[in-house]
């Protein structure tokens, strides 16, 4: 990214138009690009790193370490990743759309901290009831990820709240989003009650 020259832009460009990842996508994918500002070919290497961080977190939770050790490891690794990501960003900026390695470290660190915090509150301290809303979603995470790519639930939710648009003003977008979320959550709730779980 820093050393290979991009025709018309030179070396070391991290702008949305002139970076190496965008250039390679345009060169090799052409019209098959998805039209977003995300990059895919070069960034797939760091996507894999993000996946591996998730796997490491899962392996840690399934290990035979004590609960206290698991919390300590999760919070410690999270803090370390954030620190390394911020240091690395001095030379290679945190850019989500390029999925830079500094972004992998920084975002992964935040995820480890949140995982450690939720594990502490839910599994160690036993405060579970408040998380029921998220449990319903998490039990079918693959399903909800795929179905929200196929259907726009904001538009589906708009069937129920669309008539309020004129009265809501700037709040309209939020209410539409909440209505869409409620529709998908009710589907997931029905699946949860039927014990229908889609897994890989």
C-alpha positions, 0 to 999 in steps of 0.5 A, a space after each residue: 500500500 505504501 510502496 507500490 505506485 498506482 498509475 496516475 496517483 503515485 505511491 503511498 496514496 490512501 485516498 478513496 480513489 488513488 489507493 492500491 486496493 481500489 486500483 486492484 479491484 478496478 483492474 481485476 474485478 472491473 464491472 463486477 465491483 459492488 459499487 461501494 467504497 469498500 475494497 475486496 481483493 487486497 483487503 480480504 487478507 486483513 478480513 481473514 485476520 479479523 476472522 482469526 481474532 474472533 476465532 481466538 476469542 471463541 477458543 479462549 472462552 471454550 478453554 479450561 481457564 477459570 472465569 477470572 482468567 478468561 476475563 483477564 485475558 479478554 480485557 488484556 488482549 483488547 487493551 493490547 490490540 487497541 494500543 498496538 493499533 493506535 501506535 501502528 496507525 502513526 504509519 498506517 492509518 486506521 481506515 475501515 473501508 480499506 480494512 487496514 491492519 491498524 483498523 484490524 488491531 484497533 477494532 479487534 481490541 474494542 471487540 475483545 474489551 466488549 466481549 470481556 465486559 459482557 462475559 463478566 456481566 452475563 456469565 460471571 456475575 449472572 446478570 442475564 435477563 437484560 440481555 434477552 433481546 440480544 440473545 434472540 438475535 445472537 442465536 440466529 446471527 447467520 440468518 439475520 446477517 443473510 436475510 438483511 442482505 436480501 430484504 430492506 427491513 426499513 421499507 418493510 417497517 415503513 408499512 407500519 409507520 409510513 403514515 407518520 412520516 409527515 408528523 415526525 420530521 427529522 425523527 422519521 429515519 429513526 422511527 423507520 429504522 426502529 420499525 424495521 428492527 422490530 420486524 426482523 426481531 419478531 421473526 427471530 423471536 418466532 424462530 427462537 420460540 420454535 427452537 429453529 437455529 441456523 448454524 454453519 
